[in-house]
């Protein structure tokens, strides 16, 4: 019998494309994420709420659209006091702690502000171990993109700087997550948010993982190695849940923050051409884009004690839905926090086909809306209309053929954007 109040483990990958897991059709081998998907529900039409990391993470943790979290763009680096989440906007960890007494921990990438009032312990986490910026060197834990001549060390435990030079970050974060599960597993419900920085640049991987993919071209090889190490880490986490006898009492959710990065800095060798180590599968676009490749990401949820495994849900759902769903499952009240997301548990169990609502995105001046099978995209001063049932790759603009649909979505999007502060 599963506990009425599940442990919650939320895992977010970084710049992982829709086509970068074997259960999503990749040539990469990701047996542990495949195992997680098989034990629960794979979400084939899952959306990030932003095509870049900071606002995407803000929406996942708060259940709100980015503009209602105070984080609408990629936040600055590790140097200086960078504001982040708006004070008083409660994270899922804070809500579970406040209402139900959960123990809460954050491990890995934060990227939601470095200011004293923006760090994880100010937003509902009892314990945190990780880094504050958008990326860092996987071995030295230095952030060097603001000023390469004066890099900043960025590894912390509860506001105390810690030094683990030479240890691979993905393994460090897995080790800490496993320790928390081992130490907390028998002490009542806990909430663990694990933000892997893999496979975000810089493209670093241990030799043993590179050796697994000798036959792949260089860009795909390093990506596969980084994803494989993360996958092994998730396997260790699932194994620890088994060892503690709490698998049936634990809800595990996994997603990527946005689509794969095309940034030339991934190469680390001065090349200026785009990087294509990650794959968005059949979808158009990538990180930064509001086409499907930038915002449609791999995702899955497993709770063996309550949720039948081996299913695929095709309904369009979004990261902001995790917050109200998990809070209701635990017995907390998400309505106290002004969520934009929806409790999607009936969709996950198959009691309901989907959620009747539009989903919106805004990134700088670009914007998009999806309602049903229709999606309107405004990007780089061009507006296109797509029927995703007929054209999931968004190759055909049908706005000239369906002007009434385009106008309706344009008005819906305009009304939503009118509530976004300049």
C-alpha positions as a printed Julia matrix, in Angstrom:
422×3 Matrix{Float64}:
   0.0    0.0     0.0
   1.49   3.33   -1.09
   1.8    6.11    1.45
  -0.89   8.78    1.3
   1.87  11.38    1.35
   4.5   10.39   -1.18
   8.13  11.31   -1.15
   8.71  13.64   -4.09
  11.79  13.48   -6.33
  11.86  16.04   -9.14
  14.75  15.72  -11.61
  15.52  18.28  -14.31
  18.12  17.78  -17.03
  19.79  20.72  -18.78
  19.6   21.26  -22.58
  18.49  17.67  -23.14
  16.67  17.32  -26.46
  13.47  15.43  -27.18
  15.47  12.96  -29.27
  18.26  12.27  -26.76
  16.79   9.3   -24.84
  16.46   5.77  -26.14
  12.83   5.61  -24.99
  12.23   8.64  -27.25
  13.92   7.04  -30.25
  17.56   8.07  -29.79
  20.58   5.93  -30.66
  21.85   6.82  -27.18
  21.42   4.08  -24.59
  19.57   5.37  -21.52
  18.36   2.18  -19.79
  17.62   3.78  -16.43
  15.43   6.57  -17.79
  13.79   3.94  -19.98
  13.17   1.94  -16.79
  11.65   5.02  -15.13
   9.36   5.57  -18.11
   8.32   1.91  -18.15
   7.43   2.02  -14.45
   5.14   5.01  -14.95
   3.86   7.31  -17.67
   5.93   8.74  -20.52
   4.72  12.2   -21.48
   5.07  12.53  -25.25
   3.72  16.09  -25.5
   5.3   17.73  -22.5
   6.27  21.38  -22.62
   8.73  23.52  -20.78
   7.28  26.93  -19.98
  10.28  28.64  -21.58
  12.94  27.84  -24.18
  15.77  28.73  -21.78
  16.8   27.53  -18.35
  16.1   30.13  -15.64
  12.42  30.84  -16.44
  11.84  27.18  -17.21
  13.07  26.19  -13.75
  11.1   28.98  -12.12
   7.86  27.69  -13.65
   8.52  24.1   -12.64
   9.19  25.05   -9.02
   6.32  27.56   -8.63
   3.53  26.38  -10.94
   3.41  29.81  -12.58
   4.16  31.31  -15.94
   7.65  32.88  -15.86
   6.48  36.49  -15.78
   4.68  35.73  -12.49
   7.84  34.39  -10.85
  10.11  37.37  -11.41
  12.32  35.31  -13.74
  11.67  35.87  -17.44
  15.12  35.47  -18.99
  18.48  33.78  -18.41
  19.89  35.18  -15.19
  23.45  36.43  -14.81
  26.47  34.46  -13.7
  28.06  33.64  -10.35
  29.68  37.05   -9.85
  27.74  39.59   -7.79
  24.25  39.6    -6.28
  21.81  38.61   -9.02
  18.12  38.85   -8.06
  15.94  35.88   -8.92
  12.64  34.43   -7.74
  10.32  37.06   -6.35
  10.27  36.94   -2.53
   7.05  35.39   -1.33
   6.56  33.23   -4.42
   6.48  29.78   -2.82
   8.27  26.83   -4.41
   6.88  23.32   -4.35
   9.4   22.51   -1.62
   8.31  25.47    0.49
   4.63  24.61    0.12
   5.15  20.96    1.1
   7.27  22.02    4.06
   4.84  24.71    5.19
   1.64  22.69    4.93
   2.75  19.11    5.58
   6.13  19.25    7.28
   8.16  17.72    4.44
  11.94  17.76    4.68
  13.24  19.49    1.56
  16.51  19.5    -0.37
  17.89  21.02   -3.55
  20.89  19.46   -5.29
  22.7   20.69   -8.41
  21.96  23.64  -10.64
  19.92  26.51   -9.15
  20.21  29.44  -11.62
  17.38  31.34   -9.96
  19.42  34.11   -8.42
  22.63  34.54   -6.42
  21.43  37.37   -4.2
  21.17  36.49   -0.51
  17.39  36.48   -0.76
  17.28  34.35   -3.9
  19.19  31.23   -2.88
  17.51  27.85   -2.28
  17.37  28.12    1.52
  15.33  31.33    1.12
  12.83  29.48   -1.06
  11.74  26.5     0.97
  14.77  24.18    0.97
  16.11  22.92    4.29
  19.35  21.76    2.68
  21.08  22.56   -0.59
  24.23  21.5    -2.36
  25.13  22.78   -5.79
  25.92  25.87   -7.82
  24.1   29.13   -8.45
  25.0   30.13  -12.03
  23.84  28.7   -15.35
  26.85  26.45  -15.87
  30.33  25.72  -14.6
  33.35  23.56  -15.33
  32.42  19.96  -14.49
  35.76  19.26  -12.77
  37.05  22.53  -11.3
  33.56  23.97  -10.59
  34.64  27.36  -11.9
  32.29  29.71  -13.72
  34.35  31.49  -16.36
  31.96  32.89  -18.96
  31.63  36.39  -17.48
  35.37  36.91  -17.24
  37.69  34.16  -18.47
  40.69  35.8   -16.81
  38.99  35.89  -13.4
  36.77  32.82  -13.04
  34.52  32.4   -10.02
  34.36  29.22   -7.96
  30.69  28.23   -7.58
  30.09  25.12   -5.48
  28.15  25.52   -2.24
  26.58  23.64    0.62
  24.05  25.67    2.61
  25.74  29.0     1.78
  29.19  27.64    2.62
  31.64  27.39   -0.25
  33.0   23.86   -0.63
  35.89  22.6    -2.75
  35.75  19.25   -4.56
  38.24  19.95   -7.32
  38.65  17.12   -9.82
  35.32  15.43   -9.03
  32.87  15.21  -11.95
  29.8   17.33  -11.21
  27.2   14.83  -12.41
  28.61  12.21  -10.04
  28.85  14.72   -7.19
  25.16  15.57   -7.53
  24.13  11.94   -7.81
  26.17  11.09   -4.7
  24.43  13.83   -2.72
  20.96  12.82   -3.92
  21.62   9.19   -2.96
  22.9   10.27    0.47
  19.75  12.32    1.11
  17.48   9.41    0.16
  19.52   7.06    2.36
  19.53   9.42    5.36
  15.98  10.76    5.05
  14.11   7.8     3.61
  12.83   6.47    6.93
  12.1    9.83    8.58
   8.81  10.8     6.97
   8.1   12.39    3.59
  10.78  14.37    1.8
  10.97  16.51   -1.33
  14.19  16.38   -3.37
  14.73  18.67   -6.34
  17.75  17.51   -8.37
  18.89  19.9   -11.09
  21.52  18.16  -13.18
  23.62  20.52  -15.31
  24.15  17.76  -17.86
  24.3   17.86  -20.8
  24.79  21.67  -20.79
  28.18  23.0   -21.91
  31.08  22.88  -21.21
  31.14  19.48  -22.89
  32.99  17.37  -20.31
  32.64  13.63  -19.74
  34.72  10.91  -18.06
  36.72   8.68  -20.4
  34.74   5.57  -19.44
  31.6    7.17  -20.86
  33.28   8.46  -23.98
  34.47   4.9   -24.6
  30.87   3.7   -24.73
  30.21   5.71  -27.89
  33.36   5.35  -30.0
  31.39   5.03  -33.24
  29.51   8.32  -32.95
  30.78  11.59  -34.5
  32.52  13.91  -32.0
  29.57  16.18  -31.24
  27.12  13.32  -30.69
  29.74  11.27  -28.84
  30.33  13.82  -26.08
  26.61  14.45  -25.75
  25.91  10.72  -25.49
  28.61  10.31  -22.85
  27.24  13.13  -20.71
  23.67  11.84  -21.01
  24.82   8.3   -20.23
  26.53   9.4   -17.02
  23.39  11.25  -15.93
  21.32   8.18  -16.81
  23.56   5.98  -14.65
  23.12   8.49  -11.83
  19.35   8.26  -12.1
  19.71   4.49  -12.0
  21.6    4.82   -8.72
  18.82   7.0    -7.33
  16.15   4.48   -8.31
  18.24   1.7    -6.78
  18.54   3.61   -3.51
  14.76   4.05   -3.37
  14.53   0.28   -3.76
  17.12  -0.32   -1.02
  15.23   1.92    1.37
  11.97   0.12    0.55
  10.26   3.37   -0.47
   9.88   3.02   -4.24
   6.1    2.54   -3.97
   5.94   5.56   -1.66
   7.89   7.88   -3.96
   6.71   9.93   -6.92
   9.58  10.58   -9.35
   9.22  13.18  -12.09
  11.8   13.87  -14.82
  12.02  16.5   -17.56
  14.49  18.66  -19.47
  14.47  22.42  -19.0
  14.4   23.21  -22.74
  15.47  21.86  -26.1
  19.04  21.1   -27.22
  21.57  23.89  -27.43
  22.95  24.95  -30.85
  25.43  27.35  -29.25
  28.88  27.36  -30.82
  30.47  27.65  -27.36
  29.58  23.97  -26.87
  32.57  23.15  -29.06
  35.07  24.76  -26.65
  37.6   25.09  -29.49
  36.78  28.45  -31.05
  34.6   27.08  -33.83
  31.88  29.47  -34.89
  29.53  27.01  -36.59
  26.46  25.76  -34.73
  26.69  22.72  -32.51
  24.35  19.78  -33.14
  25.3   17.29  -30.47
  21.8   17.29  -29.04
  18.71  16.32  -31.0
  15.15  17.62  -30.98
  14.05  14.54  -32.91
  11.59  15.38  -35.66
  10.85  18.82  -34.27
  11.81  22.21  -35.65
  13.88  24.54  -33.48
  16.13  24.23  -30.45
  16.96  26.05  -27.25
  15.89  29.76  -27.51
  13.14  28.91  -30.04
   9.38  28.74  -29.48
   8.99  26.11  -32.16
   8.5   22.61  -30.77
  12.2   21.76  -30.66
  12.83  24.53  -28.12
   9.99  23.81  -25.7
   8.77  20.23  -26.24
  10.98  18.09  -24.04
  11.35  14.52  -22.78
   9.39  13.9   -19.58
   8.05  11.05  -17.47
   6.45  10.44  -14.09
   6.46   7.31  -11.96
   4.72   6.41   -8.71
   4.52   2.61   -8.66
   2.26   2.54   -5.61
  -0.43   4.65   -7.25
   0.17   5.0   -10.99
  -0.02   2.12  -13.45
   3.12   1.8   -15.54
   3.8    1.31  -19.21
   1.52   4.06  -20.5
   2.1    7.01  -22.82
   0.11  10.24  -22.47
  -0.09  12.32  -25.64
  -2.09  15.27  -24.24
  -0.27  18.65  -24.25
   0.8   19.34  -20.66
   3.36  21.7   -19.15
   5.95  22.09  -16.39
   3.73  24.47  -14.43
   1.3   21.55  -13.93
   3.75  19.63  -11.72
   3.3   21.98   -8.76
  -0.5   21.73   -8.3
  -0.5   18.03   -9.18
   2.09  16.96   -6.63
   0.71  19.25   -3.92
  -2.78  17.77   -4.3
  -1.41  14.22   -4.31
   0.34  14.95   -1.03
  -2.78  16.5     0.49
  -1.65  20.13    0.36
  -3.67  23.01   -1.08
  -2.07  24.55   -4.2
  -4.8   27.19   -4.49
  -3.14  29.12   -1.67
  -0.26  30.0    -3.98
  -1.87  31.34   -7.16
  -0.82  28.62   -9.63
  -1.24  28.95  -13.38
  -0.84  25.2   -13.81
  -3.53  22.54  -13.5
  -3.79  19.31  -11.53
  -3.18  16.74  -14.3
  -3.52  13.58  -12.2
  -6.76  12.54  -13.98
  -4.9   12.73  -17.3
  -1.97  10.72  -15.95
  -4.3    7.94  -14.73
  -6.32   7.86  -17.96
  -9.55   9.11  -16.37
  -9.41  12.21  -18.55
  -8.11  12.72  -22.1
  -6.54  16.13  -21.64
  -6.91  19.67  -20.31
  -9.09  22.13  -22.25
  -7.0   25.31  -22.17
  -4.43  27.25  -24.17
  -0.74  27.16  -23.2
   1.34  30.31  -23.73
   5.02  31.16  -24.13
   6.91  34.44  -24.22
  10.64  34.86  -24.81
  11.78  38.46  -25.24
   9.56  39.72  -28.1
   8.76  36.23  -29.39
   5.57  34.51  -28.31
   3.46  31.44  -29.01
   0.18  29.83  -28.03
  -1.08  26.27  -28.41
  -4.75  25.38  -28.11
  -5.85  21.89  -29.09
  -3.94  20.89  -32.22
  -3.36  24.5   -33.3
  -0.26  26.52  -32.55
   0.51  30.12  -33.46
   4.17  31.19  -33.33
   5.46  34.76  -33.51
   9.22  34.63  -33.9
  11.64  37.08  -35.53
   8.8   39.3   -36.8
   7.22  36.35  -38.62
   3.92  34.77  -37.6
   3.08  31.2   -38.55
   0.16  28.87  -37.86
   0.56  25.11  -37.58
  -1.71  22.14  -37.06
   0.44  19.89  -34.9
  -1.7   16.81  -35.5
  -1.01  17.0   -39.25
   2.38  18.72  -39.11
   4.22  18.09  -35.82
   7.48  19.34  -37.36
   5.92  22.76  -38.07
   7.1   22.81  -41.66
   3.9   24.25  -43.16
   2.42  27.64  -42.34
  -1.34  27.34  -42.89
  -2.33  30.83  -41.74
  -3.4   31.79  -45.26
  -5.67  28.74  -45.44
  -7.07  29.17  -41.92
  -7.28  32.93  -41.33
 -10.1   32.61  -38.78
  -8.08  30.19  -36.65
  -5.02  32.45  -36.87
  -7.05  35.49  -35.86
  -8.64  33.69  -32.92
  -5.29  32.53  -31.57
  -3.76  35.95  -32.21
  -6.46  37.54  -30.04
  -6.07  34.92  -27.3
  -2.32  35.5   -27.27
  -2.73  39.28  -27.29
  -5.07  39.13  -24.29
  -2.59  36.99  -22.35
   0.36  39.24  -23.23
  -1.55  42.28  -22.05
  -1.08  41.01  -18.5
   2.73  40.81  -18.79
   4.53  43.87  -17.37
   6.96  45.63  -19.69
